[in-house]
Amino acid sequence: MKPTLIFATNNQHKAEEIHFMLNGKFNIITLKEAGITIDIPEPYLTLEENADTKASTIFNLTQKSCFGEDTGLEVHSLNGEPGVKSARYAGEDRNFKANIDKLLDKLKDKADREARFRTVIALIAGGKTYHFEGICKGRILEAATGTGGFGYDPVFVPEGAGRSFAEMTMEEKNRYSHRAKAIQQLIDFLLNRK
């Protein structure tokens, strides 16, 4: 029987990326699929603390193996902004068009457009917490391109690629993706743990 893990998220886009990568190796269920309707706050100053809180909240509710994830876009010339506040950069309503507009406005006079996406996963399994991190370096475009993906994907071009994440298929994106790197570490850990 495939191991079941609860993914502490209400973000359908993140769930789809992870399901695509897992390719049936594990049974991953989202909060909605687990019948959990809470929205877990992300009040902390680091991705690690937010990921830990998501995982521990769900573990305390269910006593089942679960993982939480937090991702931030860190822009070099903006001293790491938007970082941990990436989803709420332009306000609490998590409007990514507004977030992108704010980011491009802050970068309009800057030559340095270097940035990186960073994902941190906190897994609670067997009563212990484990962490995995994935980083994707790249740069911010001057205007959004592409219609795929979500979040900042239309303005982020990963190192070694000529197109934004939003112009890539899921398979192409996962060759570079920060989340894919962190998830691969999670998969390797779970497979070697058996």
FIKOLZA-1660 file (N, C-alpha, C; in steps of 0.1 Angstrom, whole numbers, plus 5000, padded with zeros to 4 digits):
% residues 194
   i   px   py   pz ch aa at
   1 5008 4988 5000  A  M  N
   1 5000 5000 5000  A  M CA
   1 5009 5013 5000  A  M  C
   2 5005 5022 4992  A  K  N
   2 5013 5035 4991  A  K CA
   2 5011 5043 5004  A  K  C
   3 5022 5049 5009  A  P  N
   3 5021 5057 5021  A  P CA
   3 5012 5069 5018  A  P  C
   4 5004 5074 5027  A  T  N
   4 4996 5086 5026  A  T CA
   4 5002 5097 5034  A  T  C
   5 5003 5109 5028  A  L  N
   5 5007 5121 5035  A  L CA
   5 4997 5132 5032  A  L  C
   6 4995 5140 5043  A  I  N
   6 4986 5151 5041  A  I CA
   6 4996 5163 5037  A  I  C
   7 4992 5170 5027  A  F  N
   7 4999 5182 5023  A  F CA
   7 4992 5194 5028  A  F  C
   8 4998 5201 5038  A  A  N
   8 4991 5212 5045  A  A CA
   8 4990 5224 5036  A  A  C
   9 4981 5224 5026  A  T  N
   9 4979 5235 5017  A  T CA
   9 4965 5236 5012  A  T  C
  10 4961 5248 5009  A  N  N
  10 4948 5250 5002  A  N CA
  10 4951 5255 4988  A  N  C
  11 4964 5255 4984  A  N  N
  11 4968 5260 4971  A  N CA
  11 4968 5249 4961  A  N  C
  12 4958 5249 4952  A  Q  N
  12 4956 5239 4942  A  Q CA
  12 4968 5238 4932  A  Q  C
  13 4974 5250 4929  A  H  N
  13 4985 5250 4919  A  H CA
  13 4997 5242 4925  A  H  C
  14 5000 5244 4938  A  K  N
  14 5011 5237 4944  A  K CA
  14 5008 5222 4945  A  K  C
  15 4996 5219 4948  A  A  N
  15 4992 5205 4949  A  A CA
  15 4993 5198 4935  A  A  C
  16 4990 5205 4924  A  E  N
  16 4991 5199 4911  A  E CA
  16 5006 5197 4907  A  E  C
  17 5015 5206 4911  A  E  N
  17 5029 5205 4908  A  E CA
  17 5034 5192 4915  A  E  C
  18 5030 5191 4928  A  I  N
  18 5035 5180 4936  A  I CA
  18 5030 5166 4931  A  I  C
  19 5017 5166 4928  A  H  N
  19 5011 5153 4922  A  H CA
  19 5019 5149 4909  A  H  C
  20 5022 5159 4901  A  F  N
  20 5029 5157 4888  A  F CA
  20 5042 5150 4891  A  F  C
  21 5049 5156 4900  A  M  N
  21 5063 5150 4903  A  M CA
  21 5062 5136 4910  A  M  C
  22 5053 5134 4919  A  L  N
  22 5052 5122 4926  A  L CA
  22 5049 5110 4917  A  L  C
  23 5041 5113 4906  A  N  N
  23 5038 5102 4896  A  N CA
  23 5033 5089 4903  A  N  C
  24 5024 5091 4913  A  G  N
  24 5018 5079 4919  A  G CA
  24 5026 5072 4929  A  G  C
  25 5038 5077 4933  A  K  N
  25 5047 5070 4943  A  K CA
  25 5041 5070 4957  A  K  C
  26 5034 5081 4960  A  F  N
  26 5027 5083 4973  A  F CA
  26 5013 5088 4971  A  F  C
  27 5005 5086 4981  A  N  N
  27 4992 5091 4981  A  N CA
  27 4992 5104 4989  A  N  C
  28 4991 5115 4981  A  I  N
  28 4992 5128 4988  A  I CA
  28 4978 5134 4988  A  I  C
  29 4973 5138 4999  A  I  N
  29 4960 5145 5000  A  I CA
  29 4961 5159 5005  A  I  C
  30 4954 5168 4999  A  T  N
  30 4954 5182 5004  A  T CA
  30 4945 5183 5016  A  T  C
  31 4945 5195 5022  A  L  N
  31 4936 5198 5033  A  L CA
  31 4922 5196 5030  A  L  C
  32 4918 5201 5018  A  K  N
  32 4904 5199 5013  A  K CA
  32 4900 5185 5012  A  K  C
  33 4909 5177 5006  A  E  N
  33 4906 5162 5004  A  E CA
  33 4906 5155 5018  A  E  C
  34 4913 5161 5028  A  A  N
  34 4913 5155 5041  A  A CA
  34 4901 5159 5050  A  A  C
  35 4893 5168 5044  A  G  N
  35 4882 5174 5051  A  G CA
  35 4885 5184 5061  A  G  C
  36 4897 5190 5060  A  I  N
  36 4902 5201 5069  A  I CA
  36 4900 5214 5063  A  I  C
  37 4892 5223 5069  A  T  N
  37 4888 5235 5063  A  T CA
  37 4895 5248 5069  A  T  C
  38 4905 5246 5077  A  I  N
  38 4911 5257 5083  A  I CA
  38 4921 5264 5073  A  I  C
  39 4923 5277 5075  A  D  N
  39 4934 5284 5068  A  D CA
  39 4945 5287 5078  A  D  C
  40 4956 5281 5076  A  I  N
  40 4967 5282 5086  A  I CA
  40 4974 5295 5084  A  I  C
  41 4975 5303 5094  A  P  N
  41 4982 5316 5093  A  P CA
  41 4997 5314 5090  A  P  C
  42 5003 5324 5083  A  E  N
  42 5017 5324 5080  A  E CA
  42 5023 5337 5086  A  E  C
  43 5024 5338 5099  A  P  N
  43 5028 5351 5105  A  P CA
  43 5043 5353 5107  A  P  C
  44 5051 5343 5103  A  Y  N
  44 5065 5343 5107  A  Y CA
  44 5074 5351 5097  A  Y  C
  45 5086 5353 5101  A  L  N
  45 5096 5361 5093  A  L CA
  45 5104 5352 5084  A  L  C
  46 5103 5338 5086  A  T  N
  46 5111 5329 5078  A  T CA
  46 5102 5319 5071  A  T  C
  47 5107 5314 5060  A  L  N
  47 5099 5303 5053  A  L CA
  47 5099 5290 5062  A  L  C
  48 5110 5288 5069  A  E  N
  48 5112 5276 5077  A  E CA
  48 5101 5276 5088  A  E  C
  49 5099 5287 5095  A  E  N
  49 5089 5288 5106  A  E CA
  49 5075 5286 5100  A  E  C
  50 5072 5292 5089  A  N  N
  50 5059 5290 5083  A  N CA
  50 5056 5276 5079  A  N  C
  51 5066 5269 5073  A  A  N
  51 5065 5255 5069  A  A CA
  51 5063 5246 5081  A  A  C
  52 5071 5249 5091  A  D  N
  52 5069 5241 5104  A  D CA
  52 5055 5243 5110  A  D  C
  53 5050 5255 5110  A  T  N
  53 5037 5258 5116  A  T CA
  53 5026 5250 5108  A  T  C
  54 5027 5251 5095  A  K  N
  54 5017 5244 5087  A  K CA
  54 5017 5229 5090  A  K  C
  55 5029 5223 5090  A  A  N
  55 5030 5208 5093  A  A CA
  55 5026 5205 5107  A  A  C
  56 5030 5213 5117  A  S  N
  56 5027 5209 5131  A  S CA
  56 5012 5211 5134  A  S  C
  57 5006 5221 5128  A  T  N
  57 4992 5224 5130  A  T CA
  57 4984 5211 5125  A  T  C
  58 4987 5206 5113  A  I  N
  58 4980 5195 5108  A  I CA
  58 4983 5182 5115  A  I  C
  59 4995 5181 5119  A  F  N
  59 4999 5169 5127  A  F CA
  59 4992 5168 5140  A  F  C
  60 4991 5180 5147  A  N  N
  60 4984 5181 5160  A  N CA
  60 4969 5178 5158  A  N  C
  61 4963 5181 5146  A  L  N
  61 4949 5178 5144  A  L CA
  61 4946 5164 5141  A  L  C
  62 4956 5158 5133  A  T  N
  62 4953 5144 5127  A  T CA
  62 4962 5133 5133  A  T  C
  63 4973 5137 5138  A  Q  N
  63 4983 5127 5142  A  Q CA
  63 4988 5118 5131  A  Q  C
  64 4987 5123 5118  A  K  N
  64 4991 5116 5106  A  K CA
  64 5003 5123 5100  A  K  C
  65 5011 5115 5093  A  S  N
  65 5023 5120 5086  A  S CA
  65 5018 5131 5076  A  S  C
  66 5025 5142 5077  A  C  N
  66 5021 5154 5068  A  C CA
  66 5033 5163 5065  A  C  C
  67 5031 5172 5056  A  F  N
  67 5042 5181 5053  A  F CA
  67 5036 5195 5050  A  F  C
  68 5043 5205 5054  A  G  N
  68 5040 5219 5050  A  G CA
  68 5051 5225 5042  A  G  C
  69 5047 5235 5034  A  E  N
  69 5057 5241 5025  A  E CA
  69 5055 5256 5025  A  E  C
  70 5066 5263 5024  A  D  N
  70 5065 5278 5021  A  D CA
  70 5075 5281 5011  A  D  C
  71 5071 5290 5002  A  T  N
  71 5080 5295 4991  A  T CA
  71 5081 5310 4991  A  T  C
  72 5092 5315 4988  A  G  N
  72 5094 5329 4986  A  G CA
  72 5102 5333 4974  A  G  C
  73 5099 5344 4968  A  L  N
  73 5108 5350 4958  A  L CA
  73 5117 5360 4964  A  L  C
  74 5130 5358 4963  A  E  N
  74 5139 5367 4969  A  E CA
  74 5147 5375 4958  A  E  C
  75 5145 5388 4958  A  V  N
  75 5151 5397 4947  A  V CA
  75 5163 5404 4953  A  V  C
  76 5175 5402 4947  A  H  N
  76 5187 5407 4952  A  H CA
  76 5187 5422 4955  A  H  C
  77 5183 5430 4945  A  S  N
  77 5184 5444 4946  A  S CA
  77 5173 5450 4955  A  S  C
  78 5164 5442 4960  A  L  N
  78 5154 5446 4969  A  L CA
  78 5156 5440 4983  A  L  C
  79 5169 5436 4985  A  N  N
  79 5173 5431 4998  A  N CA
  79 5164 5419 5002  A  N  C
  80 5161 5410 4993  A  G  N
  80 5154 5398 4995  A  G CA
  80 5139 5399 4995  A  G  C
  81 5134 5411 4992  A  E  N
  81 5119 5412 4990  A  E CA
  81 5115 5404 4978  A  E  C
  82 5102 5400 4977  A  P  N
  82 5092 5400 4987  A  P CA
  82 5094 5389 4997  A  P  C
  83 5102 5379 4995  A  G  N
  83 5106 5369 5004  A  G CA
  83 5094 5362 5010  A  G  C
  84 5094 5361 5024  A  V  N
  84 5083 5354 5031  A  V CA
  84 5070 5360 5029  A  V  C
  85 5069 5372 5024  A  K  N
  85 5056 5379 5021  A  K CA
  85 5052 5378 5007  A  K  C
  86 5058 5369 4999  A  S  N
  86 5056 5368 4985  A  S CA
  86 5041 5368 4981  A  S  C
  87 5033 5359 4987  A  A  N
  87 5019 5358 4984  A  A CA
  87 5011 5370 4987  A  A  C
  88 5016 5378 4997  A  R  N
  88 5008 5389 5002  A  R CA
  88 5016 5402 5000  A  R  C
  89 5024 5403 4990  A  Y  N
  89 5033 5414 4987  A  Y CA
  89 5025 5427 4986  A  Y  C
  90 5014 5427 4978  A  A  N
  90 5006 5439 4975  A  A CA
  90 4994 5440 4984  A  A  C
  91 4992 5430 4993  A  G  N
  91 4981 5431 5002  A  G CA
  91 4976 5417 5006  A  G  C
  92 4968 5416 5016  A  E  N
  92 4963 5404 5022  A  E CA
  92 4955 5395 5013  A  E  C
  93 4950 5401 5002  A  D  N
  93 4941 5393 4993  A  D CA
  93 4948 5383 4984  A  D  C
  94 4961 5383 4984  A  R  N
  94 4970 5374 4976  A  R CA
  94 4967 5375 4961  A  R  C
  95 4967 5388 4957  A  N  N
  95 4964 5390 4942  A  N CA
  95 4978 5391 4935  A  N  C
  96 4980 5380 4927  A  F  N
  96 4993 5379 4921  A  F CA
  96 4996 5389 4910  A  F  C
  97 4985 5394 4903  A  K  N
  97 4987 5405 4893  A  K CA
  97 4992 5417 4900  A  K  C
  98 4986 5420 4912  A  A  N
  98 4990 5432 4920  A  A CA
  98 5004 5430 4925  A  A  C
  99 5007 5418 4929  A  N  N
  99 5021 5415 4935  A  N CA
  99 5031 5417 4924  A  N  C
 100 5028 5412 4912  A  I  N
 100 5038 5414 4900  A  I CA
 100 5039 5429 4897  A  I  C
 101 5028 5436 4896  A  D  N
 101 5028 5450 4893  A  D CA
 101 5037 5458 4904  A  D  C
 102 5036 5454 4916  A  K  N
 102 5044 5461 4927  A  K CA
 102 5058 5458 4925  A  K  C
 103 5061 5445 4922  A  L  N
 103 5075 5441 4921  A  L CA
 103 5082 5448 4909  A  L  C
 104 5075 5448 4897  A  L  N
 104 5080 5455 4885  A  L CA
 104 5082 5470 4887  A  L  C
 105 5073 5476 4895  A  D  N
 105 5074 5490 4898  A  D CA
 105 5086 5493 4906  A  D  C
 106 5089 5484 4916  A  K  N
 106 5101 5486 4925  A  K CA
 106 5114 5484 4918  A  K  C
 107 5113 5476 4907  A  L  N
 107 5125 5473 4899  A  L CA
 107 5127 5481 4887  A  L  C
 108 5118 5491 4885  A  K  N
 108 5119 5498 4872  A  K CA
 108 5132 5506 4869  A  K  C
 109 5138 5510 4880  A  D  N
 109 5151 5518 4878  A  D CA
 109 5163 5510 4881  A  D  C
 110 5161 5497 4883  A  K  N
 110 5173 5489 4888  A  K CA
 110 5178 5480 4876  A  K  C
 111 5192 5480 4875  A  A  N
 111 5198 5472 4865  A  A CA
 111 5199 5457 4870  A  A  C
 112 5201 5456 4883  A  D  N
 112 5203 5442 4889  A  D CA
 112 5189 5436 4890  A  D  C
 113 5186 5426 4882  A  R  N
 113 5173 5419 4883  A  R CA
 113 5175 5405 4888  A  R  C
 114 5186 5402 4894  A  E  N
 114 5189 5389 4899  A  E CA
 114 5179 5385 4910  A  E  C
 115 5174 5373 4910  A  A  N
 115 5165 5368 4920  A  A CA
 115 5166 5353 4921  A  A  C
 116 5159 5348 4932  A  R  N
 116 5159 5333 4933  A  R CA
 116 5145 5330 4940  A  R  C
 117 5140 5318 4936  A  F  N
 117 5129 5313 4944  A  F CA
 117 5135 5303 4954  A  F  C
 118 5129 5303 4966  A  R  N
 118 5134 5293 4976  A  R CA
 118 5121 5286 4982  A  R  C
 119 5122 5273 4983  A  T  N
 119 5111 5265 4989  A  T CA
 119 5117 5258 5001  A  T  C
 120 5109 5258 5011  A  V  N
 120 5113 5250 5023  A  V CA
 120 5101 5241 5026  A  V  C
 121 5104 5228 5028  A  I  N
 121 5094 5218 5032  A  I CA
 121 5097 5213 5046  A  I  C
 122 5087 5212 5054  A  A  N
 122 5088 5206 5067  A  A CA
 122 5079 5194 5067  A  A  C
 123 5085 5182 5069  A  L  N
 123 5078 5169 5070  A  L CA
 123 5078 5164 5084  A  L  C
 124 5066 5160 5089  A  I  N
 124 5065 5153 5102  A  I CA
 124 5061 5139 5099  A  I  C
 125 5070 5130 5102  A  A  N
 125 5068 5115 5100  A  A CA
 125 5074 5108 5112  A  A  C
 126 5067 5098 5117  A  G  N
 126 5072 5091 5129  A  G CA
 126 5074 5100 5141  A  G  C
 127 5067 5111 5142  A  G  N
 127 5069 5120 5153  A  G CA
 127 5081 5129 5152  A  G  C
 128 5088 5128 5141  A  K  N
 128 5100 5137 5140  A  K CA
 128 5098 5147 5128  A  K  C
 129 5105 5158 5129  A  T  N
 129 5104 5168 5118  A  T CA
 129 5117 5168 5110  A  T  C
 130 5115 5168 5097  A  Y  N
 130 5126 5169 5087  A  Y CA
 130 5124 5181 5078  A  Y  C
 131 5135 5186 5073  A  H  N
 131 5135 5198 5064  A  H CA
 131 5142 5195 5051  A  H  C
 132 5136 5201 5041  A  F  N
 132 5142 5200 5027  A  F CA
 132 5141 5214 5021  A  F  C
 133 5151 5218 5013  A  E  N
 133 5151 5231 5007  A  E CA
 133 5155 5230 4992  A  E  C
 134 5148 5238 4984  A  G  N
 134 5151 5238 4970  A  G CA
 134 5152 5253 4966  A  G  C
 135 5163 5256 4958  A  I  N
 135 5165 5270 4953  A  I CA
 135 5166 5270 4938  A  I  C
 136 5160 5280 4932  A  C  N
 136 5162 5282 4917  A  C CA
 136 5166 5296 4915  A  C  C
 137 5178 5298 4910  A  K  N
 137 5183 5312 4907  A  K CA
 137 5178 5316 4893  A  K  C
 138 5177 5329 4891  A  G  N
 138 5172 5334 4878  A  G CA
 138 5172 5349 4878  A  G  C
 139 5163 5355 4870  A  R  N
 139 5162 5369 4869  A  R CA
 139 5147 5373 4867  A  R  C
 140 5144 5386 4870  A  I  N
 140 5131 5391 4868  A  I CA
 140 5130 5399 4855  A  I  C
 141 5120 5395 4847  A  L  N
 141 5118 5402 4834  A  L CA
 141 5113 5416 4836  A  L  C
 142 5113 5424 4826  A  E  N
 142 5107 5438 4827  A  E CA
 142 5092 5438 4825  A  E  C
 143 5087 5427 4819  A  A  N
 143 5072 5426 4817  A  A CA
 143 5068 5411 4818  A  A  C
 144 5056 5409 4822  A  A  N
 144 5051 5395 4823  A  A CA
 144 5050 5389 4809  A  A  C
 145 5054 5376 4808  A  T  N
 145 5052 5368 4795  A  T CA
 145 5047 5354 4799  A  T  C
 146 5038 5349 4790  A  G  N
 146 5033 5336 4792  A  G CA
 146 5020 5335 4801  A  G  C
 147 5013 5324 4799  A  T  N
 147 5000 5323 4806  A  T CA
 147 4999 5311 4815  A  T  C
 148 5009 5303 4816  A  G  N
 148 5009 5291 4824  A  G CA
 148 5014 5294 4838  A  G  C
 149 5015 5284 4847  A  G  N
 149 5020 5286 4860  A  G CA
 149 5011 5294 4869  A  G  C
 150 5017 5300 4879  A  F  N
 150 5010 5308 4888  A  F CA
 150 5019 5317 4896  A  F  C
 151 5014 5327 4904  A  G  N
 151 5023 5335 4911  A  G CA
 151 5032 5344 4903  A  G  C
 152 5045 5344 4906  A  Y  N
 152 5054 5352 4898  A  Y CA
 152 5060 5346 4886  A  Y  C
 153 5054 5334 4882  A  D  N
 153 5060 5327 4871  A  D CA
 153 5061 5335 4858  A  D  C
 154 5052 5344 4855  A  P  N
 154 5053 5352 4842  A  P CA
 154 5064 5362 4842  A  P  C
 155 5071 5365 4853  A  V  N
 155 5082 5375 4853  A  V CA
 155 5095 5368 4857  A  V  C
 156 5095 5355 4859  A  F  N
 156 5108 5349 4864  A  F CA
 156 5113 5339 4853  A  F  C
 157 5126 5342 4849  A  V  N
 157 5133 5333 4840  A  V CA
 157 5144 5326 4848  A  V  C
 158 5144 5313 4849  A  P  N
 158 5154 5306 4856  A  P CA
 158 5167 5306 4849  A  P  C
 159 5178 5305 4856  A  E  N
 159 5192 5304 4850  A  E CA
 159 5193 5293 4841  A  E  C
 160 5198 5295 4829  A  G  N
 160 5200 5285 4819  A  G CA
 160 5188 5283 4810  A  G  C
 161 5177 5291 4812  A  A  N
 161 5165 5290 4803  A  A CA
 161 5163 5304 4796  A  A  C
 162 5156 5303 4785  A  G  N
 162 5154 5316 4778  A  G CA
 162 5139 5320 4779  A  G  C
 163 5131 5313 4787  A  R  N
 163 5117 5317 4788  A  R CA
 163 5113 5317 4803  A  R  C
 164 5102 5324 4805  A  S  N
 164 5097 5325 4819  A  S CA
 164 5090 5311 4823  A  S  C
 165 5089 5309 4836  A  F  N
 165 5082 5297 4840  A  F CA
 165 5068 5296 4834  A  F  C
 166 5062 5308 4832  A  A  N
 166 5048 5308 4827  A  A CA
 166 5047 5304 4812  A  A  C
 167 5059 5303 4805  A  E  N
 167 5059 5299 4791  A  E CA
 167 5063 5284 4790  A  E  C
 168 5065 5277 4801  A  M  N
 168 5069 5264 4801  A  M CA
 168 5058 5254 4805  A  M  C
 169 5060 5242 4800  A  T  N
 169 5051 5231 4804  A  T CA
 169 5055 5227 4819  A  T  C
 170 5046 5220 4825  A  M  N
 170 5050 5215 4839  A  M CA
 170 5063 5207 4839  A  M  C
 171 5064 5199 4829  A  E  N
 171 5076 5191 4828  A  E CA
 171 5089 5199 4827  A  E  C
 172 5088 5210 4818  A  E  N
 172 5099 5219 4816  A  E CA
 172 5102 5227 4829  A  E  C
 173 5092 5232 4835  A  K  N
 173 5094 5239 4847  A  K CA
 173 5101 5231 4858  A  K  C
 174 5097 5218 4859  A  N  N
 174 5103 5210 4870  A  N CA
 174 5117 5207 4868  A  N  C
 175 5123 5209 4856  A  R  N
 175 5137 5208 4854  A  R CA
 175 5145 5218 4861  A  R  C
 176 5139 5230 4864  A  Y  N
 176 5146 5241 4871  A  Y CA
 176 5140 5244 4885  A  Y  C
 177 5127 5240 4887  A  S  N
 177 5119 5245 4898  A  S CA
 177 5125 5242 4912  A  S  C
 178 5125 5253 4920  A  H  N
 178 5128 5252 4934  A  H CA
 178 5119 5242 4942  A  H  C
 179 5106 5242 4938  A  R  N
 179 5097 5233 4945  A  R CA
 179 5100 5219 4941  A  R  C
 180 5103 5217 4928  A  A  N
 180 5107 5203 4923  A  A CA
 180 5119 5198 4930  A  A  C
 181 5129 5207 4933  A  K  N
 181 5141 5203 4939  A  K CA
 181 5139 5198 4954  A  K  C
 182 5130 5206 4961  A  A  N
 182 5127 5203 4975  A  A CA
 182 5119 5190 4975  A  A  C
 183 5109 5189 4966  A  I  N
 183 5101 5177 4965  A  I CA
 183 5109 5164 4962  A  I  C
 184 5119 5166 4953  A  Q  N
 184 5127 5154 4950  A  Q CA
 184 5135 5149 4962  A  Q  C
 185 5139 5159 4971  A  Q  N
 185 5146 5155 4983  A  Q CA
 185 5136 5148 4992  A  Q  C
 186 5124 5153 4993  A  L  N
 186 5114 5146 5001  A  L CA
 186 5111 5132 4996  A  L  C
 187 5109 5131 4983  A  I  N
 187 5107 5117 4977  A  I CA
 187 5118 5108 4981  A  I  C
 188 5131 5112 4978  A  D  N
 188 5142 5104 4981  A  D CA
 188 5143 5100 4995  A  D  C
 189 5140 5109 5004  A  F  N
 189 5140 5106 5019  A  F CA
 189 5129 5095 5022  A  F  C
 190 5117 5097 5017  A  L  N
 190 5106 5088 5020  A  L CA
 190 5109 5074 5014  A  L  C
 191 5115 5074 5002  A  L  N
 191 5117 5061 4996  A  L CA
 191 5128 5053 5003  A  L  C
 192 5138 5061 5008  A  N  N
 192 5150 5054 5015  A  N CA
 192 5146 5051 5030  A  N  C
 193 5135 5056 5034  A  R  N
 193 5131 5054 5048  A  R CA
 193 5124 5041 5051  A  R  C
 194 5119 5035 5040  A  K  N
 194 5111 5023 5041  A  K CA
 194 5118 5012 5047  A  K  C
% end
